[in-house]
Amino acid sequence: MTVTKSALTITSLATAMLFGGGIYLFLNLGSIAQNLAEDYASRTLGVDVTIGRMDISLQNRTIDVANLKIDNPEGYSGAHAVTVKAIRIQAGALGKELLEFKDVRVEGTDIYLEIKPGATNLTDIRKNLNESVGANPTQGEQAVKVILDKLFMSGVIHPKVTFMERELEPFSLPPIELSGVGHGQNGVLVGDAIAEIWKVVSR
C-alpha cells in the first residue's frame, strides 16, 4: 500500500465500506445497499454515519454517493466531524466474497477539526476504530473482503480550538491519494479497509 500527502478524510472511508455485501446488493439496489453501507461504516468508526443518496449503475459498474455525513464523537460541539458532497466509484470485480474498487473520487469534503487539550475529534474516532467489522457474518453469509486500487480526495478543513472558543480560517485539504489496499492478500475485511482510510485521514 502506498500513501501520498496524508491529511484527513473519510470517507473514503466511504469507499471500501460502501458495499459490504457483494453483487447481490447490486441486484437489490436502493435502500438495502445504502442501509448496509451506513451500518458497516457506523460500526467501524464508532459514530453514526449517514448517506443522503446512493445510485448504482449495473451497466457502467459505477456507484454515486451523495451527502455522506460522519457524526462527531461525544464531547465535541459540532454535529459532524466530516461531510462529503459526492463520491464516484468505478468498480472492478464484484462478488459475494470479494469487491474491487478500481477508482474512487471523493469531492466536496468538509472536515470540521475540533481541537481540545490532548485530543481532537478525528483522533478520538481513530482510537475507537473497530477493524474487525465484517469478520463475523450472520448465518448463511460469508466474510466480505475489499480491494481498493486507487482513491483520490480533495476538500476543505475547518479548524476550531474549542478550549479557546476560537474558529480559525478554513484551508484547502492537501490532496490525498491512497492505493493498494488489500493487494497481495486477496483483499481485507470491510472494517480493515475503512480503518486504513481513516488512519491516513486523521493524521
C-alpha positions as CSV (number, residue, x, y, z in Angstrom):
1,M,0.0,0.0,0.0
2,T,1.3,3.4,-0.9
3,V,0.0,6.7,0.5
4,T,0.9,10.3,-0.5
5,K,0.1,13.5,1.2
6,S,-1.9,12.4,4.2
7,A,-4.2,14.7,6.0
8,L,-7.7,13.8,6.8
9,T,-10.9,12.5,5.4
10,I,-13.0,9.7,5.0
11,T,-15.0,8.6,3.7
12,S,-13.2,7.4,1.8
13,L,-13.9,5.9,4.2
14,A,-16.8,5.6,2.4
15,T,-15.3,3.8,-0.3
16,A,-14.3,0.4,0.9
17,M,-17.1,0.4,3.3
18,L,-19.8,1.3,0.8
19,F,-20.5,-2.2,-0.3
20,G,-20.1,-4.7,2.4
21,G,-22.5,-7.1,0.8
22,G,-21.3,-8.1,-2.6
23,I,-23.0,-8.3,-6.0
24,Y,-26.3,-9.5,-4.5
25,L,-26.6,-6.0,-3.1
26,F,-26.5,-4.6,-6.6
27,L,-29.4,-6.8,-7.6
28,N,-31.5,-5.5,-4.7
29,L,-30.2,-1.9,-5.0
30,G,-31.7,1.1,-3.3
31,S,-32.2,1.3,0.4
32,I,-30.7,-2.2,1.1
33,A,-27.2,-1.3,-0.1
34,Q,-27.4,2.2,1.5
35,N,-28.5,0.9,4.9
36,L,-25.8,-1.8,4.9
37,A,-23.1,0.8,3.9
38,E,-24.2,3.0,6.8
39,D,-24.2,0.1,9.2
40,Y,-20.7,-1.1,8.3
41,A,-19.3,2.5,8.5
42,S,-21.0,3.3,11.8
43,R,-19.8,0.2,13.5
44,T,-16.2,0.6,12.2
45,L,-15.9,4.3,13.2
46,G,-17.9,4.1,16.4
47,V,-20.1,7.1,15.4
48,D,-23.2,7.5,13.3
49,V,-22.6,7.6,9.5
50,T,-25.5,8.5,7.2
51,I,-25.8,8.7,3.4
52,G,-28.2,11.0,1.6
53,R,-28.4,9.1,-1.6
54,M,-26.8,6.1,-3.4
55,D,-27.2,5.5,-7.1
56,I,-25.9,2.3,-8.7
57,S,-25.4,1.6,-12.4
58,L,-25.1,-2.1,-13.2
59,Q,-24.3,-1.4,-16.8
60,N,-21.5,1.0,-16.1
61,R,-20.4,-0.5,-12.8
62,T,-20.4,2.8,-11.1
63,I,-21.7,3.9,-7.7
64,D,-22.6,7.5,-6.9
65,V,-22.9,8.5,-3.3
66,A,-24.2,11.9,-2.2
67,N,-24.3,13.8,1.1
68,L,-22.3,11.4,3.3
69,K,-22.1,12.6,7.0
70,I,-19.9,11.3,9.8
71,D,-21.0,12.4,13.3
72,N,-18.7,13.7,16.0
73,P,-17.9,11.6,19.0
74,E,-19.3,12.6,22.4
75,G,-17.7,15.7,23.9
76,Y,-17.5,17.9,20.8
77,S,-19.7,20.8,19.9
78,G,-20.3,20.3,16.2
79,A,-22.8,17.8,14.8
80,H,-20.4,16.3,12.3
81,A,-16.7,15.5,12.0
82,V,-16.8,15.2,8.2
83,T,-19.3,15.8,5.4
84,V,-18.9,14.7,1.8
85,K,-20.9,16.1,-1.1
86,A,-20.1,13.4,-3.7
87,I,-18.3,10.1,-4.1
88,R,-17.9,8.4,-7.5
89,I,-16.7,4.8,-7.5
90,Q,-15.7,2.8,-10.6
91,A,-16.0,-0.8,-9.6
92,G,-14.0,-3.8,-10.9
93,A,-14.7,-7.4,-9.9
94,L,-17.7,-7.7,-7.7
95,G,-18.5,-11.0,-6.0
96,K,-20.2,-12.2,-2.8
97,E,-16.8,-12.6,-1.1
98,L,-14.5,-10.0,-2.8
99,L,-15.2,-6.5,-4.0
100,E,-12.8,-4.4,-6.1
101,F,-13.0,-0.7,-6.3
102,K,-10.7,0.4,-9.1
103,D,-11.1,4.2,-8.8
104,V,-12.7,6.3,-6.0
105,R,-13.1,10.0,-6.3
106,V,-14.2,11.9,-3.2
107,E,-15.2,15.5,-3.8
108,G,-16.6,18.3,-1.7
109,T,-15.2,17.1,1.6
110,D,-15.6,19.3,4.6
111,I,-13.6,18.3,7.7
112,Y,-14.6,20.0,10.9
113,L,-11.5,19.6,13.0
114,E,-12.1,20.3,16.7
115,I,-9.1,20.7,18.9
116,K,-9.2,20.4,22.7
117,P,-6.4,19.8,25.2
118,G,-4.8,16.5,24.4
119,A,-7.2,15.4,21.7
120,T,-9.1,16.1,18.5
121,N,-12.4,14.7,17.3
122,L,-10.6,12.9,14.5
123,T,-8.1,11.2,16.7
124,D,-10.8,10.2,19.2
125,I,-12.6,8.4,16.4
126,R,-9.3,6.7,15.4
127,K,-8.8,5.4,19.0
128,N,-12.1,3.6,18.8
129,L,-11.9,2.1,15.3
130,N,-13.3,-1.4,15.1
131,E,-11.3,-3.1,12.4
132,S,-13.0,-6.5,12.9
133,V,-16.3,-5.4,11.4
134,G,-17.2,-7.9,8.8
135,A,-15.3,-10.7,10.3
136,N,-18.3,-12.5,11.8
137,P,-21.1,-12.5,9.2
138,T,-24.5,-13.8,10.1
139,Q,-25.6,-17.4,9.4
140,G,-25.7,-18.1,5.7
141,E,-23.4,-15.2,4.8
142,Q,-19.6,-15.0,4.2
143,A,-17.0,-12.5,5.3
144,V,-16.7,-9.9,2.5
145,K,-13.2,-8.6,1.6
146,V,-12.3,-5.4,-0.3
147,I,-9.6,-4.4,-2.6
148,L,-9.1,-0.6,-3.2
149,D,-6.9,0.1,-6.2
150,K,-6.9,3.9,-6.1
151,L,-8.6,6.7,-4.1
152,F,-8.3,10.5,-4.5
153,M,-9.8,13.0,-2.2
154,S,-10.0,16.8,-2.0
155,G,-11.8,19.2,0.3
156,V,-11.6,21.9,3.0
157,I,-10.6,21.8,6.6
158,H,-12.5,23.9,9.2
159,P,-10.4,24.1,12.4
160,K,-11.8,25.1,15.7
161,V,-9.9,25.4,19.0
162,T,-12.7,24.6,21.4
163,F,-11.0,25.5,24.7
164,M,-10.3,28.9,23.3
165,E,-13.7,29.2,21.7
166,R,-12.0,30.2,18.5
167,E,-12.6,29.2,14.9
168,L,-9.7,29.5,12.5
169,E,-9.8,30.3,8.8
170,P,-10.6,27.3,6.7
171,F,-7.9,26.0,4.4
172,S,-7.7,23.5,1.5
173,L,-7.1,19.9,2.3
174,P,-3.9,18.7,0.6
175,P,-4.9,16.1,-2.0
176,I,-5.0,12.6,-0.5
177,E,-4.1,9.7,-2.7
178,L,-4.4,6.1,-1.3
179,S,-3.7,2.9,-3.3
180,G,-3.1,-0.8,-3.0
181,V,-5.4,-1.5,0.0
182,G,-5.8,-5.3,0.1
183,H,-3.3,-6.0,-2.6
184,G,-1.2,-9.1,-2.1
185,Q,-3.5,-10.6,0.4
186,N,-6.7,-11.2,-1.6
187,G,-8.4,-8.3,0.0
188,V,-9.0,-7.1,3.5
189,L,-12.1,-7.0,5.7
190,V,-14.5,-4.1,5.3
191,G,-13.6,-2.8,8.7
192,D,-9.9,-3.0,7.9
193,A,-10.4,-1.0,4.8
194,I,-12.3,1.7,6.4
195,A,-9.9,1.9,9.3
196,E,-6.9,2.2,6.9
197,I,-8.5,5.2,5.2
198,W,-9.4,6.9,8.5
199,K,-5.9,6.4,9.9
200,V,-4.4,8.2,6.9
201,V,-7.0,10.9,7.1
202,S,-6.8,11.6,10.9
203,R,-3.0,12.2,10.8
